[in-house]
Amino acid sequence: MRLLVFDPFHGAAGDMITAALLHLGADRKTVISAMASVVEEPEVTMVDRSGIRAFFLRTHAGPAKRTFDEVAARVKSAHAPDKAISLAIRVFERIDRAEREIHGGATHFHEVGADDAIADVIGACTAYVSLAPEGCVVLPVALGGGRISGAHGTYPVPAPATLAILRESGLPVSLGSAESGELCTPTGAALLSEFSTIPDLKGLRFFVRAIGYGAGSRDPPGIPNVLRAMVVESTESADQGGIDLLETNVDDVSAEIIAHATALLMDEGAYDVSVYPCTMKKGRPGHLVRVIAPAGCGERLASVMAMELGTLGIRCIPVVHRFTAERVVREVPVTILGKERTVRVKYGMLAGEIFSLKAEYEDTAAISRETGLPVRTVARIIESRAWELAGNPDR
């Protein structure tokens, strides 16, 4: 399993996250192009922060005040991969939910509505998609201390939106001294919350494959103002076989709302969501909604279920053990209609022996769109080639 690990020991902001991922090896050309479609081309330079060399990202944009819909329209117009744009929209949805919770009703984004903040989010999401990790872990987030001044006045650190975003996500945090100032911004909190899929690395043995540092604009003495990111690899399951099982019964929710909630729960990190028709009290037809969540994420996903489905009661069964076979994703070379391609294939293994494999849907769908072949035909060609390379052509 290939994981991305963020270590925000001195906080996080959108530009720091993007810079750290670029330093880690994200596709620089694609990331800069995506950001440049929102602002003029950003600058990436190498700087020193208390003896640590780090990438520093600088954009060129003035302040702006926008609604969520205006920000979303700007994001959708960016020249970025579809996955990155969808990811960026979900990041701003997190910020929007936090702002609505704090201020009530429709709100305007101030600092996070400016072009540089939009470019940072698009850049970070494009970089994340470029690295394509199988999971993401966020270590405790340093929030800082003291007070900050914003569009609505002077507030204690962390900013109200930052606090609301981190409460929803359940990420671990730590406070600092008044002298440290604001270390984690709302944009940084929303990006880390959206990227996070695995609670922690507890009990997991892994190998560090790459390290990247993203610098903040300040350079205080004595502590490096950087965000550290790592790519690590492990042959173990990151959840160690533990899951949280969530269930609720609903009888007054439309099919459209259930479909939306299912998609949102998957986006928020659920392993699986299933819906079953059932008969409830007084003979009412309804649905049982069952969510399989990573261990430790049950409370966060239960709040999503309550918000989206309107249910008042959710059964939470923590840390249910599940058997998980070893799985690994490999790139397989294959020729389709005379053109050589490299496609991702997921292998399932027991005691080192491959017992199943499946071509990644996104790759097969992209080839299907390009060639006009049915998706199942593309998948059959890829999987047949993968079995040949695995030494079992008869499968």
QUIBELMO-V903774 format. One record per residue. N is the residue number from 1. PHI is phi in whole degrees, 0 to 359 (999 if undefined). PSI is psi in degrees with one decimal (* if undefined). D_FIRST is the distance of its C-alpha to the first C-alpha in Angstrom with 1 decimal. Layout:
n:N phi:PHI psi:PSI d_first:D_FIRST
n:N phi:PHI psi:PSI d_first:D_FIRST
This chain:
n:1 phi:999 psi:131.6 d_first:0.0
n:2 phi:255 psi:116.7 d_first:3.8
n:3 phi:243 psi:150.0 d_first:6.3
n:4 phi:256 psi:130.2 d_first:10.1
n:5 phi:239 psi:125.8 d_first:12.4
n:6 phi:257 psi:134.6 d_first:16.1
n:7 phi:238 psi:84.7 d_first:18.8
n:8 phi:276 psi:58.5 d_first:22.1
n:9 phi:293 psi:-17.9 d_first:24.3
n:10 phi:231 psi:37.1 d_first:27.1
n:11 phi:85 psi:-173.1 d_first:26.4
n:12 phi:201 psi:142.9 d_first:25.2
n:13 phi:222 psi:167.3 d_first:27.0
n:14 phi:302 psi:-43.8 d_first:26.2
n:15 phi:291 psi:-34.1 d_first:27.2
n:16 phi:293 psi:-39.7 d_first:25.3
n:17 phi:295 psi:-46.1 d_first:22.0
n:18 phi:298 psi:-44.5 d_first:22.7
n:19 phi:296 psi:-41.7 d_first:23.8
n:20 phi:297 psi:-40.2 d_first:20.8
n:21 phi:291 psi:-35.1 d_first:18.5
n:22 phi:295 psi:-43.8 d_first:21.0
n:23 phi:296 psi:-28.5 d_first:21.1
n:24 phi:285 psi:-18.6 d_first:17.3
n:25 phi:123 psi:10.3 d_first:17.8
n:26 phi:298 psi:154.6 d_first:18.1
n:27 phi:296 psi:104.2 d_first:20.7
n:28 phi:296 psi:-42.6 d_first:23.9
n:29 phi:299 psi:-44.6 d_first:26.3
n:30 phi:293 psi:-42.1 d_first:24.8
n:31 phi:294 psi:-48.1 d_first:24.4
n:32 phi:296 psi:-39.2 d_first:27.9
n:33 phi:298 psi:-42.7 d_first:29.4
n:34 phi:297 psi:-43.4 d_first:28.0
n:35 phi:292 psi:-38.9 d_first:29.5
n:36 phi:294 psi:-18.0 d_first:32.7
n:37 phi:283 psi:-8.8 d_first:33.4
n:38 phi:250 psi:-42.0 d_first:34.0
n:39 phi:233 psi:174.0 d_first:35.6
n:40 phi:294 psi:157.7 d_first:37.0
n:41 phi:308 psi:123.9 d_first:34.5
n:42 phi:287 psi:160.8 d_first:32.8
n:43 phi:256 psi:135.6 d_first:33.0
n:44 phi:241 psi:119.5 d_first:30.1
n:45 phi:231 psi:160.5 d_first:31.4
n:46 phi:266 psi:127.8 d_first:30.3
n:47 phi:233 psi:170.5 d_first:31.9
n:48 phi:246 psi:127.7 d_first:32.2
n:49 phi:235 psi:99.1 d_first:31.6
n:50 phi:53 psi:42.8 d_first:33.0
n:51 phi:91 psi:-2.0 d_first:31.9
n:52 phi:253 psi:126.2 d_first:28.4
n:53 phi:279 psi:130.7 d_first:28.1
n:54 phi:215 psi:155.9 d_first:26.5
n:55 phi:282 psi:138.1 d_first:26.6
n:56 phi:239 psi:128.2 d_first:29.3
n:57 phi:251 psi:128.1 d_first:29.6
n:58 phi:234 psi:125.5 d_first:33.0
n:59 phi:254 psi:168.2 d_first:34.1
n:60 phi:233 psi:95.4 d_first:37.7
n:61 phi:206 psi:150.5 d_first:38.7
n:62 phi:266 psi:177.6 d_first:41.2
n:63 phi:291 psi:156.7 d_first:41.1
n:64 phi:205 psi:152.2 d_first:41.1
n:65 phi:237 psi:114.1 d_first:41.5
n:66 phi:226 psi:153.8 d_first:39.8
n:67 phi:279 psi:168.5 d_first:39.1
n:68 phi:300 psi:-43.3 d_first:35.7
n:69 phi:298 psi:-37.1 d_first:36.9
n:70 phi:291 psi:-39.9 d_first:38.0
n:71 phi:295 psi:-44.2 d_first:34.7
n:72 phi:299 psi:-40.2 d_first:32.8
n:73 phi:296 psi:-38.3 d_first:35.2
n:74 phi:292 psi:-39.2 d_first:34.6
n:75 phi:296 psi:-44.8 d_first:30.8
n:76 phi:294 psi:-21.4 d_first:31.2
n:77 phi:276 psi:-7.1 d_first:33.6
n:78 phi:289 psi:150.1 d_first:31.1
n:79 phi:272 psi:76.2 d_first:30.0
n:80 phi:224 psi:160.3 d_first:26.3
n:81 phi:302 psi:149.0 d_first:23.7
n:82 phi:304 psi:-40.6 d_first:24.2
n:83 phi:299 psi:-41.1 d_first:20.8
n:84 phi:293 psi:-39.9 d_first:21.6
n:85 phi:295 psi:-43.6 d_first:25.0
n:86 phi:299 psi:-40.8 d_first:23.9
n:87 phi:296 psi:-43.5 d_first:21.5
n:88 phi:296 psi:-39.3 d_first:24.5
n:89 phi:299 psi:-42.9 d_first:26.9
n:90 phi:294 psi:-32.9 d_first:24.8
n:91 phi:298 psi:-46.9 d_first:24.8
n:92 phi:289 psi:-27.0 d_first:28.6
n:93 phi:296 psi:-36.5 d_first:28.9
n:94 phi:297 psi:-44.3 d_first:27.6
n:95 phi:295 psi:-40.0 d_first:30.2
n:96 phi:296 psi:-43.1 d_first:32.8
n:97 phi:299 psi:-40.2 d_first:32.3
n:98 phi:295 psi:-44.3 d_first:32.6
n:99 phi:296 psi:-40.3 d_first:35.8
n:100 phi:294 psi:-38.3 d_first:37.3
n:101 phi:297 psi:-39.4 d_first:36.7
n:102 phi:282 psi:-47.6 d_first:38.4
n:103 phi:261 psi:-22.7 d_first:41.2
n:104 phi:81 psi:135.2 d_first:41.6
n:105 phi:68 psi:-167.3 d_first:42.0
n:106 phi:295 psi:140.1 d_first:41.3
n:107 phi:230 psi:167.2 d_first:40.4
n:108 phi:249 psi:138.5 d_first:40.3
n:109 phi:279 psi:134.8 d_first:37.5
n:110 phi:259 psi:-92.2 d_first:39.1
n:111 phi:300 psi:-40.6 d_first:36.9
n:112 phi:280 psi:-2.9 d_first:33.7
n:113 phi:264 psi:-3.9 d_first:35.8
n:114 phi:287 psi:158.5 d_first:36.7
n:115 phi:299 psi:-34.7 d_first:35.5
n:116 phi:292 psi:-37.4 d_first:33.6
n:117 phi:292 psi:-41.3 d_first:31.6
n:118 phi:297 psi:-43.3 d_first:30.9
n:119 phi:296 psi:-39.3 d_first:30.0
n:120 phi:298 psi:-43.7 d_first:27.6
n:121 phi:294 psi:-45.9 d_first:25.8
n:122 phi:298 psi:-42.2 d_first:25.7
n:123 phi:297 psi:-45.4 d_first:24.5
n:124 phi:296 psi:-42.9 d_first:21.7
n:125 phi:292 psi:-38.0 d_first:20.5
n:126 phi:295 psi:-40.7 d_first:20.9
n:127 phi:295 psi:-41.4 d_first:19.0
n:128 phi:299 psi:-46.5 d_first:16.0
n:129 phi:297 psi:-37.8 d_first:16.2
n:130 phi:299 psi:-41.5 d_first:16.6
n:131 phi:285 psi:-27.2 d_first:13.3
n:132 phi:50 psi:56.6 d_first:11.5
n:133 phi:288 psi:157.2 d_first:8.5
n:134 phi:275 psi:-7.8 d_first:6.4
n:135 phi:186 psi:166.1 d_first:8.0
n:136 phi:220 psi:134.1 d_first:10.7
n:137 phi:242 psi:134.6 d_first:12.5
n:138 phi:244 psi:116.4 d_first:16.1
n:139 phi:286 psi:169.7 d_first:18.0
n:140 phi:310 psi:133.7 d_first:21.8
n:141 phi:266 psi:120.4 d_first:23.7
n:142 phi:285 psi:124.4 d_first:27.0
n:143 phi:266 psi:-26.2 d_first:29.7
n:144 phi:91 psi:-160.0 d_first:32.7
n:145 phi:197 psi:-174.0 d_first:36.3
n:146 phi:85 psi:-150.2 d_first:39.8
n:147 phi:227 psi:155.0 d_first:40.9
n:148 phi:229 psi:156.1 d_first:40.2
n:149 phi:247 psi:134.0 d_first:42.5
n:150 phi:220 psi:-164.7 d_first:41.6
n:151 phi:296 psi:-26.0 d_first:43.2
n:152 phi:256 psi:5.6 d_first:44.1
n:153 phi:125 psi:-158.6 d_first:45.4
n:154 phi:256 psi:130.3 d_first:44.2
n:155 phi:228 psi:155.7 d_first:41.5
n:156 phi:286 psi:150.3 d_first:39.8
n:157 phi:282 psi:136.7 d_first:36.3
n:158 phi:280 psi:159.2 d_first:33.8
n:159 phi:301 psi:148.8 d_first:35.2
n:160 phi:307 psi:-40.8 d_first:35.7
n:161 phi:293 psi:-40.4 d_first:33.2
n:162 phi:301 psi:-45.1 d_first:30.5
n:163 phi:296 psi:-43.5 d_first:31.2
n:164 phi:295 psi:-40.2 d_first:31.2
n:165 phi:296 psi:-44.7 d_first:27.9
n:166 phi:289 psi:-32.5 d_first:26.2
n:167 phi:297 psi:-44.5 d_first:28.0
n:168 phi:297 psi:-40.4 d_first:26.7
n:169 phi:281 psi:-26.5 d_first:23.0
n:170 phi:78 psi:15.3 d_first:23.3
n:171 phi:292 psi:143.8 d_first:21.6
n:172 phi:289 psi:144.3 d_first:22.9
n:173 phi:224 psi:166.1 d_first:25.7
n:174 phi:216 psi:143.2 d_first:28.3
n:175 phi:267 psi:157.1 d_first:31.8
n:176 phi:238 psi:-166.6 d_first:33.6
n:177 phi:276 psi:166.1 d_first:37.2
n:178 phi:297 psi:-28.0 d_first:39.7
n:179 phi:287 psi:-21.2 d_first:39.7
n:180 phi:286 psi:-24.2 d_first:36.0
n:181 phi:71 psi:-166.4 d_first:36.7
n:182 phi:282 psi:121.3 d_first:34.1
n:183 phi:256 psi:-32.5 d_first:30.6
n:184 phi:243 psi:122.5 d_first:28.6
n:185 phi:269 psi:164.3 d_first:30.0
n:186 phi:303 psi:-39.8 d_first:29.7
n:187 phi:296 psi:-44.3 d_first:27.8
n:188 phi:298 psi:-42.9 d_first:25.3
n:189 phi:297 psi:-42.2 d_first:25.0
n:190 phi:292 psi:-40.0 d_first:24.6
n:191 phi:295 psi:-47.9 d_first:21.9
n:192 phi:297 psi:-38.8 d_first:19.7
n:193 phi:295 psi:-40.3 d_first:20.5
n:194 phi:289 psi:-37.3 d_first:19.5
n:195 phi:288 psi:-33.4 d_first:16.2
n:196 phi:296 psi:128.4 d_first:15.2
n:197 phi:231 psi:-17.4 d_first:13.1
n:198 phi:234 psi:131.0 d_first:12.0
n:199 phi:300 psi:-45.0 d_first:15.1
n:200 phi:197 psi:-179.0 d_first:14.2
n:201 phi:254 psi:16.1 d_first:12.2
n:202 phi:303 psi:125.2 d_first:14.9
n:203 phi:78 psi:1.8 d_first:14.4
n:204 phi:261 psi:123.5 d_first:10.8
n:205 phi:270 psi:135.4 d_first:11.0
n:206 phi:210 psi:167.5 d_first:9.1
n:207 phi:246 psi:133.3 d_first:10.4
n:208 phi:278 psi:122.6 d_first:12.0
n:209 phi:256 psi:-28.4 d_first:11.9
n:210 phi:203 psi:151.3 d_first:14.3
n:211 phi:227 psi:138.0 d_first:16.8
n:212 phi:224 psi:148.6 d_first:19.1
n:213 phi:234 psi:132.2 d_first:22.2
n:214 phi:245 psi:124.7 d_first:24.2
n:215 phi:270 psi:144.5 d_first:27.8
n:216 phi:275 psi:171.2 d_first:30.1
n:217 phi:286 psi:-30.9 d_first:33.7
n:218 phi:279 psi:156.3 d_first:35.2
n:219 phi:225 psi:69.8 d_first:35.4
n:220 phi:289 psi:150.4 d_first:36.6
n:221 phi:286 psi:145.9 d_first:37.6
n:222 phi:92 psi:-18.3 d_first:35.7
n:223 phi:214 psi:132.2 d_first:32.2
n:224 phi:287 psi:121.9 d_first:29.9
n:225 phi:276 psi:74.3 d_first:29.7
n:226 phi:223 psi:156.8 d_first:26.2
n:227 phi:255 psi:126.7 d_first:22.9
n:228 phi:262 psi:136.2 d_first:20.0
n:229 phi:228 psi:148.6 d_first:16.5
n:230 phi:222 psi:147.9 d_first:13.6
n:231 phi:255 psi:124.3 d_first:10.4
n:232 phi:235 psi:155.6 d_first:8.2
n:233 phi:233 psi:140.6 d_first:5.5
n:234 phi:217 psi:147.0 d_first:5.1
n:235 phi:268 psi:0.6 d_first:5.8
n:236 phi:263 psi:158.7 d_first:7.0
n:237 phi:286 psi:130.6 d_first:7.2
n:238 phi:293 psi:-25.3 d_first:7.8
n:239 phi:268 psi:-2.0 d_first:11.1
n:240 phi:53 psi:29.5 d_first:12.2
n:241 phi:82 psi:1.6 d_first:14.0
n:242 phi:261 psi:138.0 d_first:16.3
n:243 phi:222 psi:162.8 d_first:17.5
n:244 phi:253 psi:134.8 d_first:20.7
n:245 phi:250 psi:121.8 d_first:23.0
n:246 phi:244 psi:137.4 d_first:25.4
n:247 phi:219 psi:144.8 d_first:28.5
n:248 phi:208 psi:151.7 d_first:31.7
n:249 phi:252 psi:133.4 d_first:34.7
n:250 phi:229 psi:141.1 d_first:36.3
n:251 phi:229 psi:8.7 d_first:39.6
n:252 phi:226 psi:31.0 d_first:40.6
n:253 phi:239 psi:134.9 d_first:37.7
n:254 phi:285 psi:162.9 d_first:37.8
n:255 phi:298 psi:-35.7 d_first:35.4
n:256 phi:296 psi:-41.8 d_first:34.6
n:257 phi:292 psi:-40.6 d_first:33.6
n:258 phi:298 psi:-42.2 d_first:31.4
n:259 phi:297 psi:-42.1 d_first:29.7
n:260 phi:295 psi:-44.0 d_first:29.2
n:261 phi:297 psi:-39.2 d_first:27.9
n:262 phi:299 psi:-47.3 d_first:25.4
n:263 phi:296 psi:-41.2 d_first:24.0
n:264 phi:294 psi:-42.0 d_first:24.1
n:265 phi:298 psi:-39.0 d_first:22.3
n:266 phi:295 psi:-42.2 d_first:19.4
n:267 phi:297 psi:-31.6 d_first:19.5
n:268 phi:277 psi:0.2 d_first:19.6
n:269 phi:113 psi:3.7 d_first:16.3
n:270 phi:297 psi:143.0 d_first:17.5
n:271 phi:289 psi:-38.7 d_first:15.4
n:272 phi:200 psi:151.5 d_first:18.6
n:273 phi:226 psi:130.1 d_first:22.4
n:274 phi:229 psi:148.9 d_first:25.2
n:275 phi:231 psi:128.7 d_first:28.9
n:276 phi:236 psi:135.9 d_first:31.7
n:277 phi:291 psi:143.3 d_first:35.4
n:278 phi:208 psi:165.4 d_first:37.5
n:279 phi:255 psi:126.5 d_first:41.0
n:280 phi:254 psi:-170.2 d_first:41.5
n:281 phi:302 psi:150.3 d_first:44.5
n:282 phi:62 psi:22.3 d_first:47.9
n:283 phi:72 psi:16.5 d_first:46.6
n:284 phi:283 psi:135.4 d_first:44.6
n:285 phi:286 psi:138.7 d_first:41.8
n:286 phi:208 psi:-162.5 d_first:38.5
n:287 phi:223 psi:140.9 d_first:34.7
n:288 phi:264 psi:121.7 d_first:32.2
n:289 phi:255 psi:121.4 d_first:29.1
n:290 phi:240 psi:130.5 d_first:26.0
n:291 phi:237 psi:128.5 d_first:22.8
n:292 phi:260 psi:116.1 d_first:19.6
n:293 phi:242 psi:151.8 d_first:18.1
n:294 phi:301 psi:143.7 d_first:15.4
n:295 phi:305 psi:130.4 d_first:17.2
n:296 phi:93 psi:-10.0 d_first:19.4
n:297 phi:257 psi:3.2 d_first:19.6
n:298 phi:300 psi:-44.6 d_first:22.4
n:299 phi:297 psi:-41.5 d_first:25.2
n:300 phi:295 psi:-44.9 d_first:24.0
n:301 phi:287 psi:-28.4 d_first:23.4
n:302 phi:296 psi:-37.1 d_first:26.7
n:303 phi:294 psi:-34.5 d_first:28.5
n:304 phi:295 psi:-42.6 d_first:27.2
n:305 phi:300 psi:-44.3 d_first:28.6
n:306 phi:296 psi:-44.2 d_first:31.9
n:307 phi:294 psi:-43.4 d_first:32.3
n:308 phi:277 psi:-35.3 d_first:31.6
n:309 phi:261 psi:-15.0 d_first:33.2
n:310 phi:75 psi:10.5 d_first:35.9
n:311 phi:286 psi:145.7 d_first:35.4
n:312 phi:260 psi:-8.3 d_first:36.8
n:313 phi:218 psi:128.9 d_first:35.0
n:314 phi:230 psi:125.1 d_first:31.4
n:315 phi:281 psi:122.3 d_first:30.5
n:316 phi:245 psi:115.9 d_first:27.5
n:317 phi:248 psi:101.0 d_first:26.2
n:318 phi:280 psi:150.4 d_first:23.7
n:319 phi:44 psi:62.9 d_first:20.9
n:320 phi:276 psi:132.3 d_first:21.3
n:321 phi:283 psi:141.5 d_first:19.3
n:322 phi:225 psi:144.5 d_first:17.5
n:323 phi:284 psi:132.1 d_first:16.2
n:324 phi:228 psi:124.0 d_first:12.7
n:325 phi:286 psi:155.8 d_first:12.0
n:326 phi:295 psi:136.6 d_first:9.0
n:327 phi:226 psi:146.3 d_first:7.3
n:328 phi:211 psi:145.1 d_first:6.2
n:329 phi:254 psi:127.1 d_first:7.9
n:330 phi:234 psi:154.8 d_first:10.6
n:331 phi:267 psi:126.9 d_first:13.8
n:332 phi:245 psi:127.6 d_first:16.9
n:333 phi:282 psi:135.1 d_first:20.4
n:334 phi:211 psi:147.0 d_first:23.0
n:335 phi:252 psi:123.2 d_first:26.6
n:336 phi:232 psi:121.4 d_first:28.0
n:337 phi:53 psi:42.2 d_first:31.7
n:338 phi:80 psi:0.4 d_first:32.0
n:339 phi:246 psi:129.6 d_first:29.3
n:340 phi:280 psi:137.4 d_first:26.3
n:341 phi:221 psi:163.3 d_first:23.0
n:342 phi:241 psi:123.2 d_first:19.3
n:343 phi:235 psi:142.5 d_first:17.3
n:344 phi:280 psi:135.2 d_first:13.7
n:345 phi:230 psi:133.4 d_first:13.3
n:346 phi:264 psi:126.5 d_first:10.9
n:347 phi:253 psi:139.5 d_first:11.4
n:348 phi:252 psi:134.2 d_first:11.9
n:349 phi:225 psi:147.3 d_first:12.7
n:350 phi:231 psi:124.2 d_first:15.0
n:351 phi:52 psi:36.7 d_first:16.0
n:352 phi:83 psi:-5.1 d_first:14.5
n:353 phi:261 psi:132.6 d_first:16.6
n:354 phi:285 psi:125.1 d_first:15.6
n:355 phi:244 psi:-12.8 d_first:17.5
n:356 phi:204 psi:155.2 d_first:16.6
n:357 phi:208 psi:153.7 d_first:15.4
n:358 phi:209 psi:132.5 d_first:16.0
n:359 phi:291 psi:139.9 d_first:16.6
n:360 phi:294 psi:131.7 d_first:15.2
n:361 phi:300 psi:-42.4 d_first:18.3
n:362 phi:300 psi:-38.9 d_first:18.6
n:363 phi:291 psi:-43.5 d_first:18.8
n:364 phi:293 psi:-37.7 d_first:21.3
n:365 phi:295 psi:-39.4 d_first:23.3
n:366 phi:296 psi:-41.9 d_first:23.7
n:367 phi:292 psi:-37.4 d_first:25.0
n:368 phi:300 psi:-44.4 d_first:27.2
n:369 phi:296 psi:-37.5 d_first:28.8
n:370 phi:286 psi:-37.8 d_first:29.4
n:371 phi:261 psi:-22.1 d_first:30.9
n:372 phi:86 psi:-0.7 d_first:32.4
n:373 phi:283 psi:148.3 d_first:30.9
n:374 phi:300 psi:148.8 d_first:29.8
n:375 phi:302 psi:-43.2 d_first:26.1
n:376 phi:294 psi:-30.1 d_first:26.2
n:377 phi:291 psi:-45.0 d_first:27.9
n:378 phi:300 psi:-46.6 d_first:25.3
n:379 phi:299 psi:-40.1 d_first:22.5
n:380 phi:296 psi:-41.1 d_first:24.6
n:381 phi:296 psi:-46.0 d_first:25.1
n:382 phi:296 psi:-47.3 d_first:21.5
n:383 phi:291 psi:-33.7 d_first:20.4
n:384 phi:297 psi:-42.9 d_first:23.5
n:385 phi:294 psi:-38.6 d_first:22.5
n:386 phi:295 psi:-40.0 d_first:19.0
n:387 phi:295 psi:-38.8 d_first:20.7
n:388 phi:301 psi:-46.7 d_first:23.1
n:389 phi:292 psi:-26.1 d_first:20.6
n:390 phi:279 psi:-4.9 d_first:19.0
n:391 phi:88 psi:17.0 d_first:22.5
n:392 phi:224 psi:71.5 d_first:23.5
n:393 phi:293 psi:-14.0 d_first:25.7
n:394 phi:276 psi:-8.8 d_first:27.5
n:395 phi:285 psi:* d_first:24.7
